[in-house]
């Protein structure tokens, strides 16, 4: 049976479902519904830590689509009423909004959730917080979902998130706890789970969080770069013999490297990022002992074709990923559900040309798939009953475009990945 930490990490990981808008566009409401459907399809999987016993009730996507929260309902941990979880999404790769929030740490602002002074947080963390609590109806949705469920019997609301979602969980949980009056005489009990969270604020904020949530579970992977921001990012490169990041072949125990140091471009890059704090002193809330230390599980990557910087960033991505955290926690991994385009046949033609799309090795297309040629939808789409291909009719167009497939979970990537390094999703329109 899965433990609560494994369940909360699974729920946090599912918050990344449908994070990007369909290339040809979709309404905010349509994307929210797609995300809700995709999360519930995955929650129905009995093999995940959630055991098929949880369901998503509500999705709140901000107007600029940069931040997201969802509410899920699950079985009670130990009798009593059912439990609820507020799940906050982490950084979306390539999102300028998320990147700006992540990096906007040069200014600290007072955090006064519920009218109470609770220290200071970065301007970026404040932006993400206000996006969620003002840009969605999270509080109303949570009260509406939990209030009918025997509040006098002790409803529990878990607040969880991975990466930026973990930093958000520290601010949003304090805000929700300060709104306990909305539930009347019997407010819910709040418990917080953060994973891979960068630091939201300075020492006063960390102290207030620790006082309010002394039993919070704050998990990080020792070899994940993100949780070192912004409290101790300098430690990654200042002494590579004492704190090698990442351990190389000569380290004990050996690792894949490459190692960051002030003598190389990797260390200089991290030093530049660390300088964005402008000497503000960030402090992490109390965390559990780190995962993966000493080294127990390291992924290695083929070096051919990759520079040291590229290898380092691949390692950063792997160590920070949802599935690596699930692996280190001993929980079932989230299976791949996003579509992948391997090849097109033909790869050129005019509007009206039927194009057969082949999925990535080991993957299939689901019946809900939609196809876009660049930012224009295909004029007709037929998914093979066994998911082995899609036939899409090209719209009128010119030039060369990516052909991308969107399902309930995500849109196929437009760049190679470690899992699918070679593919061809480009379609060229030939002159009439």
ZATORTI-821637 format. One record per residue (C-alpha): x, y, z; chain. Coordinates in steps of 0.25 Angstrom, whole numbers, plus 5000, padded with zeros to 4 digits. Each point is the difference from the previous one (the first is absolute). Example, Ala and Ser with C-alpha at 12.3 -4.5 7.8 and 13.67 -1.06 7.14 Angstrom:
! residues 2
5049;4982;5031;A
5006;5014;4998;A
! end
This chain:
! residues 432
5000;5000;5000;A
5005;5014;4996;A
5004;5010;5011;A
4995;5014;5000;A
5013;5006;4995;A
4999;4991;4988;A
4986;5003;4997;A
5002;5015;5002;A
5012;5000;4990;A
4992;4992;4990;A
4989;5011;5001;A
5010;5011;4999;A
5006;4994;4987;A
4986;4999;4994;A
4999;5015;5001;A
5009;5001;4987;A
4989;4993;4992;A
4996;5009;4988;A
5009;5011;5004;A
5002;5006;4986;A
4989;5005;4991;A
4997;4993;4987;A
5008;5006;4989;A
4988;5005;4992;A
4994;5006;5012;A
4989;4996;5010;A
4991;5008;5010;A
5004;5000;5014;A
4988;4992;5004;A
5003;4990;4989;A
5014;4998;5006;A
4995;4999;5014;A
4990;4989;4996;A
5011;4993;4992;A
5009;5001;5013;A
4989;4995;5009;A
4997;4988;4991;A
5015;4997;4998;A
5003;5000;5015;A
4988;4991;5003;A
5003;4990;4989;A
5014;4999;5007;A
4994;4999;5014;A
4991;4989;4996;A
5013;4991;4998;A
5000;4991;5012;A
5015;4997;4999;A
5004;5014;5004;A
5002;5004;5014;A
4986;5006;5000;A
4995;4986;4998;A
4988;5005;4991;A
4993;5006;5013;A
5002;5014;4997;A
4993;5009;4990;A
5002;5015;4996;A
4988;5009;5003;A
5005;5014;4995;A
5011;5006;4991;A
5003;5014;5001;A
5009;5006;4989;A
5004;5014;5000;A
4996;5010;4989;A
5014;5000;4995;A
5001;4985;5002;A
5013;5001;5007;A
4995;4994;5013;A
4991;4989;5004;A
4994;4993;5012;A
4990;4989;5001;A
4992;4994;5011;A
4999;4985;5002;A
4992;4991;5009;A
5005;4987;5006;A
4997;4990;5011;A
5002;5003;5015;A
5014;4997;5005;A
4995;4994;5013;A
4985;5000;5000;A
4992;5012;5001;A
4995;5008;4988;A
5007;5000;4987;A
5013;5008;4997;A
5002;5011;4990;A
5013;5005;4994;A
5003;5013;4994;A
5011;4997;4989;A
5009;5011;4994;A
5007;5000;4987;A
5015;5001;4999;A
5007;5008;4989;A
4996;4997;4985;A
5013;4999;4992;A
5001;5011;4990;A
4989;5009;5007;A
5005;5014;5000;A
4990;5003;5012;A
5005;4988;5008;A
5015;5004;4997;A
4997;5014;5004;A
4994;4996;5013;A
5011;4990;5003;A
5011;5010;4998;A
4994;5013;5006;A
5007;4999;5013;A
5007;5013;5001;A
4989;5006;5008;A
4993;4996;5013;A
4986;5004;5003;A
4992;4998;5013;A
4991;4988;5000;A
4987;5003;5008;A
4990;4989;4997;A
4988;5002;5008;A
5004;5013;5005;A
5011;4994;5008;A
5015;5004;4998;A
5007;4987;4996;A
5014;5005;4996;A
5004;5003;4986;A
5000;4992;4987;A
5007;5003;4986;A
4992;5008;4990;A
5000;4988;4991;A
4993;4991;5011;A
4990;5011;5003;A
4997;5001;4985;A
4997;4985;4999;A
4992;5001;5014;A
4991;5011;4995;A
4998;4994;4987;A
4994;4988;5007;A
4992;5006;5011;A
4995;5012;4992;A
5000;4994;4986;A
4992;4988;5003;A
4988;4997;5010;A
5009;4990;5008;A
4995;5004;5013;A
4985;4999;4996;A
5002;4987;4993;A
5007;4994;5012;A
4989;5005;5010;A
4989;4995;4991;A
5007;4986;4999;A
5003;4998;5014;A
4989;5006;5008;A
4990;4990;4997;A
5009;4988;5004;A
4998;5000;5015;A
5009;5011;5004;A
4997;4998;5015;A
5007;4986;4998;A
5013;5006;4997;A
5002;5002;4985;A
5015;5000;4995;A
5005;5008;4989;A
5013;4997;4995;A
5008;5011;4992;A
5010;4994;4991;A
5009;5004;4988;A
5013;4997;4993;A
5011;5010;4996;A
4993;5014;4999;A
4988;4993;5004;A
5007;4997;5013;A
5004;5014;5003;A
4986;5004;4997;A
4995;4990;5010;A
5007;5007;5011;A
4993;5013;4997;A
4986;4995;4996;A
5000;4991;5012;A
5002;5012;5010;A
4989;5007;4992;A
4990;4989;5001;A
5002;4998;5014;A
4998;5015;5003;A
4986;4998;4993;A
4996;4990;5010;A
4988;5009;5004;A
4994;4996;4986;A
4997;4986;5006;A
4993;5005;5012;A
5002;4993;5014;A
5007;4988;4994;A
5010;5004;4990;A
5009;4989;4993;A
5013;4996;5005;A
5011;5004;4990;A
5013;4991;4997;A
5011;5004;4990;A
5008;4992;4991;A
5011;5007;4991;A
5009;4993;4990;A
5013;5006;4994;A
4995;5014;5004;A
5009;5012;4998;A
5000;5010;5012;A
4988;5010;5000;A
5005;5009;5010;A
5009;5005;5011;A
5002;4995;5015;A
4988;5007;5005;A
4991;4993;4990;A
5007;4987;5002;A
4998;5001;5015;A
4985;5003;4999;A
4998;4988;4991;A
5007;4991;5010;A
4992;5005;5011;A
4987;4999;4993;A
5003;4986;4994;A
5010;4993;5009;A
4997;4987;4994;A
5001;5004;4985;A
5007;4990;4991;A
5011;5007;4991;A
5007;4991;4991;A
5012;5002;4991;A
5010;4992;4993;A
5014;5003;5004;A
5005;5001;4985;A
4988;5008;4995;A
5005;5014;4997;A
4987;5007;5002;A
4998;4999;5015;A
5013;5007;5002;A
4994;5013;4994;A
5000;5009;5007;A
5006;4997;5014;A
5013;4993;4996;A
5002;5000;4985;A
5014;5004;5002;A
5004;4987;5007;A
4998;4993;4987;A
5013;5006;4993;A
5008;5006;5012;A
5007;4987;5004;A
4998;4989;4990;A
5010;4991;5008;A
4991;5001;5013;A
4986;5001;4993;A
5002;4995;4985;A
4988;5003;4992;A
5000;4991;4992;A
5010;4990;5005;A
5009;4996;4988;A
5007;4986;4998;A
5011;5004;5010;A
4990;5002;5011;A
4998;4990;5011;A
4990;4995;4997;A
5001;5003;4986;A
4989;5007;4992;A
4998;5004;4985;A
5004;5015;5002;A
5002;5010;4994;A
5004;5007;5013;A
4998;5015;5002;A
5011;5009;5005;A
5004;5014;4999;A
5011;4996;4990;A
4989;4996;4989;A
4988;5006;4993;A
4990;4992;5008;A
5005;5006;5013;A
5000;5014;4994;A
4986;4998;4995;A
4995;4996;5014;A
5008;5011;5007;A
4993;5010;4990;A
4986;4994;5004;A
5003;5000;5015;A
5004;5015;4998;A
4985;5003;4997;A
4997;5000;5015;A
5007;5013;5001;A
5005;4996;5014;A
4986;4997;5005;A
5002;4989;5010;A
4990;4988;4997;A
4997;4990;5010;A
4993;4986;4997;A
4989;4995;5010;A
5004;4988;5008;A
5003;4988;4990;A
5001;4985;5002;A
5013;4993;4998;A
5004;5001;4985;A
4996;4988;4991;A
5011;4994;4991;A
5012;5003;5010;A
5009;4993;5000;A
4998;4997;4986;A
4991;4988;4998;A
4994;5003;4986;A
5007;5008;4989;A
4996;5000;4985;A
5011;5001;4990;A
4999;5005;4986;A
5008;4998;4987;A
5010;5011;4999;A
5001;4999;4985;A
4994;5012;4993;A
4998;5008;5014;A
5009;5011;5005;A
5003;5000;5015;A
4990;5011;5002;A
4989;4992;4993;A
5004;4988;5008;A
4999;5008;5013;A
4986;5005;4996;A
4995;4986;4996;A
5004;4996;5014;A
4993;5011;5006;A
4987;4997;4993;A
5001;4985;5004;A
5003;5002;5014;A
4989;5011;5001;A
4989;4992;4993;A
4987;4995;5006;A
5004;4985;4997;A
5013;5001;5006;A
4994;5005;5013;A
4990;4989;4999;A
5011;4990;4998;A
5008;5005;5012;A
4988;4999;5008;A
4997;4985;4996;A
4987;5004;4993;A
4995;4995;4987;A
5004;5009;4988;A
4990;5008;4992;A
4999;4993;4987;A
5003;5008;4987;A
4986;5005;4994;A
5005;5012;4992;A
4999;4998;4985;A
5014;4999;4992;A
5001;5002;4985;A
5011;4991;4994;A
4998;5002;4985;A
4990;5005;4989;A
4997;4994;4987;A
5000;5008;4991;A
5009;5011;5006;A
4995;5010;4989;A
4988;5003;4992;A
4989;5010;4998;A
4988;5003;5008;A
4991;4988;4999;A
5011;4990;5001;A
4997;4988;5009;A
5012;4998;5009;A
5003;4988;5008;A
5006;5003;5014;A
5008;4989;5007;A
5001;5001;5015;A
5013;4999;5008;A
5006;4986;5003;A
4992;4993;5011;A
4989;5010;4999;A
4986;5000;4994;A
4990;5011;4997;A
4987;5001;5008;A
4987;5002;4993;A
4999;5015;5006;A
5012;5005;4992;A
4999;5013;4992;A
5010;5004;4989;A
5005;5014;4997;A
5009;5004;4988;A
5008;5011;5006;A
4989;5009;5006;A
4989;4995;4991;A
4991;4987;5003;A
5000;4989;4990;A
4987;5000;4992;A
4997;4985;5004;A
5006;4990;5010;A
4999;4985;5001;A
5007;4992;5011;A
5002;4985;4997;A
4992;4991;5009;A
5013;4994;5006;A
5007;5014;5001;A
5011;4996;4991;A
4998;5013;4991;A
4992;5012;4997;A
4996;5005;4986;A
4998;5015;5000;A
4996;5008;4988;A
5010;5012;4998;A
4993;5014;5000;A
5004;5010;4990;A
5013;5006;5003;A
5014;5005;4996;A
5014;4997;5005;A
5004;4990;5010;A
4993;4997;5013;A
5000;4990;5012;A
4989;4990;5000;A
4996;4998;5014;A
4990;4991;5007;A
4992;5004;5012;A
4992;4991;5010;A
4994;5002;5013;A
5014;4999;5007;A
5009;5009;4991;A
5005;5004;4987;A
5011;4992;4993;A
5014;5007;5002;A
5006;5009;4988;A
5014;4996;5004;A
5008;4987;5003;A
5000;4994;5014;A
5009;4990;5006;A
4989;4989;4999;A
4998;5004;4985;A
5012;5006;4994;A
4997;4998;4986;A
4987;5004;4993;A
4994;5008;4988;A
4988;5007;5002;A
5002;5011;4990;A
4990;5002;4988;A
5004;5008;4988;A
4989;5006;4991;A
5004;4999;4986;A
4996;5012;4990;A
4987;4998;4992;A
! end
